[in-house]
Amino acid sequence: MRVLILHTAAPDTDPPGRRAWELDLGPAAQSIAAALPDAAIARVHGEPREILALLDRHRPDVVYNLCEAPRGRPDLEAHVASLLEWAAVRFTGSGSETLALCRRKDRAAAVLAAAGVAVPATDGFPCIVKPLAEDGSAGIDRASVCNDEAAVRQARARIAGRALVQQFLPGREFAVSLWGGMTPDHVSIGETPFAATFA
C-alpha cells in the first residue's frame, strides 16, 4: 500500500490569535513516518495545485492528512480534505463536512443537541467566552472564564471575531483518537481536568 504523509508547513508569521509553532506538524509527520517506514512524506504550503501535483506524482492509496493550516490559515483546514474527496483519494481523519462544522462551535452544539447530547447552556455564571470559529481551545485562557457581566465584556473584547458564551462546566474532558469504520477502535485517551478555580 502506498501511503503519503501530507503536512502543511508552519506559517512564516503568527496567524491572528495563534503562534506559528503551534501549527508546525513536521515533528508529528516524522513520528508517523518512523512507524510507517515505506511511506512518503511531503511538506506543503497548502496550495491546491501543489497538493494535486503531489497526488499525481506519488499516486497514494491513502493520504495521512496532517494539513491543519493550509497557506498558514487554520480556517482552511477543511479545504484540503475537500480537495482529497474531490480527487477520490482516501485519507485519514475527518471529512471536509465534519471539519467545517467543528470550526463553528455554535453549529456543532446545535447538531449535538438535536441528537440528544447535552450541551452547556448559554446563560448563567460562571461562563466561558470562546471564539466562535476557532479550532479546539485556541483563543481560550484563564480570563475566558467569567463570573460577571464585566468580565464577559472584557473577554469578548479580546476576541477578534464573534464569540460564543456558554456555561462553564468544571470536570474532566477526554480526548479519544478513534479509527475504523462501523466498529471504531482507539489507542489512547487524553484527559484534561477543569476546576471551578480555573478563573
C-alpha distance (Angstrom), angle and dihedral (degrees) to the residues before:
residue distance angle dihedral
M1 . . .
R2 3.81 . .
V3 3.81 111.4 .
L4 3.79 124.2 -171.5
I5 3.80 116.5 -164.4
L6 3.78 104.4 -153.0
H7 3.80 121.2 -170.4
T8 3.76 133.9 168.1
A9 3.78 120.8 -122.2
A10 3.78 119.2 -113.7
P11 3.82 110.6 -101.9
D12 3.80 120.1 -103.5
T13 3.81 91.5 -123.0
D14 3.79 133.5 32.0
P15 3.81 112.7 -88.0
P16 3.83 115.5 -130.9
G17 3.80 109.0 -68.3
R18 3.82 93.9 -1.9
R19 3.80 140.0 83.5
A20 3.80 120.4 -121.5
W21 3.82 92.0 -131.0
E22 3.83 89.6 60.6
L23 3.79 88.1 64.9
D24 3.83 96.4 48.8
L25 3.81 104.3 112.4
G26 3.79 94.3 166.7
P27 3.84 93.4 104.9
A28 3.82 91.0 49.0
A29 3.80 90.2 49.6
Q30 3.81 90.6 50.8
S31 3.82 90.8 51.0
I32 3.79 90.8 51.7
A33 3.80 90.4 47.0
A34 3.82 88.8 53.5
A35 3.81 88.9 57.1
L36 3.82 92.0 43.5
P37 3.82 102.9 40.9
D38 3.81 94.0 174.3
A39 3.80 93.6 53.9
A40 3.79 122.3 106.1
I41 3.79 116.8 -129.0
A42 3.80 126.4 -151.0
R43 3.80 131.8 -177.6
V44 3.79 113.0 -153.2
H45 3.78 137.5 -178.9
G46 3.78 88.6 -140.0
E47 3.78 105.2 -109.0
P48 3.84 111.5 150.1
R49 3.83 94.6 -127.9
E50 3.81 90.6 49.7
I51 3.81 91.8 53.5
L52 3.81 93.7 44.0
A53 3.83 90.1 51.0
L54 3.81 90.4 53.6
L55 3.79 91.3 49.2
D56 3.80 89.2 50.9
R57 3.82 92.3 48.3
H58 3.83 98.5 45.0
R59 3.82 100.8 30.5
P60 3.83 91.1 -155.3
D61 3.78 123.7 -161.8
V62 3.79 86.8 -148.5
V63 3.80 136.4 8.0
Y64 3.78 119.6 -142.0
N65 3.79 95.3 -142.5
L66 3.81 114.9 -144.5
C67 3.80 95.3 152.1
E68 3.79 101.8 128.4
A69 3.80 99.8 146.8
P70 3.82 113.6 29.8
R71 3.82 110.1 -168.3
G72 3.82 86.8 3.7
R73 3.81 91.2 -65.2
P74 3.82 119.5 120.1
D75 3.82 88.8 -165.9
L76 3.83 88.5 69.4
E77 3.82 94.4 58.4
A78 3.81 93.6 109.4
H79 3.81 91.4 52.6
V80 3.82 95.1 71.5
A81 3.80 90.8 50.2
S82 3.80 88.5 49.4
L83 3.80 90.9 50.6
L84 3.81 90.8 50.9
E85 3.80 90.2 48.5
W86 3.80 90.5 49.8
A87 3.81 90.1 50.2
A88 3.84 89.5 49.1
V89 3.81 92.1 -123.2
R90 3.80 118.0 147.6
F91 3.80 114.0 -125.5
T92 3.79 141.6 174.8
G93 3.77 124.5 -106.5
S94 3.78 131.8 30.8
G95 3.77 125.1 -26.4
S96 3.78 123.6 -108.6
E97 3.80 95.0 -97.4
T98 3.81 92.7 54.1
L99 3.81 93.0 45.0
A100 3.81 91.7 50.0
L101 3.80 92.1 47.1
C102 3.80 93.8 49.2
R103 3.80 91.7 55.2
R104 3.81 88.1 64.6
K105 3.79 105.3 65.2
D106 3.81 93.2 -171.6
R107 3.81 93.3 53.7
A108 3.80 93.0 44.1
A109 3.82 89.0 51.9
A110 3.81 90.4 50.4
V111 3.82 91.8 51.4
L112 3.81 91.2 48.7
A113 3.81 92.5 47.4
A114 3.82 91.0 49.4
A115 3.82 88.2 54.1
G116 3.80 91.2 53.2
V117 3.81 97.4 -102.0
A118 3.80 114.2 140.5
V119 3.80 113.0 -116.7
P120 3.83 129.1 -174.6
A121 3.80 118.2 -86.3
T122 3.80 118.7 -110.2
D123 3.81 95.7 -131.3
G124 3.80 138.6 54.4
F125 3.79 135.3 51.7
P126 2.93 142.0 -45.6
C127 3.79 91.9 40.1
I128 3.79 136.4 165.8
V129 3.80 125.3 -131.7
K130 3.81 114.8 -147.8
P131 3.79 136.1 175.4
L132 3.80 104.8 -98.0
A133 3.79 96.3 -139.2
E134 3.81 107.3 31.5
D135 3.77 133.3 111.3
G136 3.81 119.8 -99.4
S137 3.79 112.7 -46.5
A138 3.81 96.8 -18.3
G139 3.79 110.1 141.3
I140 3.82 94.5 19.3
D141 3.81 123.6 115.4
R142 3.82 139.2 145.7
A143 3.80 92.1 -70.5
S144 3.82 89.4 57.9
V145 3.82 89.8 75.0
C146 3.80 107.5 81.1
N147 3.79 135.1 -169.0
D148 3.81 99.3 -172.8
E149 3.81 143.4 20.3
A150 3.82 93.9 -95.4
A151 3.81 90.8 57.6
V152 3.83 89.9 47.7
R153 3.82 90.7 53.7
Q154 3.81 91.0 50.2
A155 3.82 92.5 47.7
R156 3.83 91.5 48.8
A157 3.82 90.4 50.2
R158 3.83 90.6 58.9
I159 3.82 92.1 56.7
A160 3.80 115.5 85.0
G161 3.81 96.6 -153.7
R162 3.77 135.2 25.1
A163 3.80 120.1 -37.4
L164 3.79 135.7 -145.7
V165 3.81 119.1 -144.2
Q166 3.80 116.6 -159.0
Q167 3.76 137.2 164.3
F168 3.81 110.4 -85.0
L169 3.79 110.0 -120.2
P170 3.81 115.8 -162.4
G171 3.76 115.8 -151.3
R172 3.77 140.7 74.0
E173 3.81 127.1 -28.6
F174 3.78 119.7 -161.7
A175 3.79 127.7 -159.9
V176 3.79 112.8 -162.1
S177 3.80 122.6 -175.2
L178 3.80 110.0 -147.9
W179 3.77 134.0 -171.5
G180 3.75 133.4 -179.7
G181 3.80 137.1 61.4
M182 3.79 122.5 -99.2
T183 3.82 93.1 -8.9
P184 3.81 105.9 39.6
D185 3.79 122.6 -167.0
H186 3.81 131.1 -159.9
V187 3.78 137.8 -146.4
S188 3.80 104.3 -161.9
I189 3.77 144.1 1.8
G190 3.79 121.8 -140.4
E191 3.80 120.5 -157.7
T192 3.80 131.9 -158.4
P193 3.82 117.0 -174.9
F194 3.80 118.2 -148.5
A195 3.79 119.0 -161.8
A196 3.78 130.4 -163.4
T197 3.83 86.6 -118.9
F198 3.84 89.8 63.6
A199 3.80 88.9 104.7
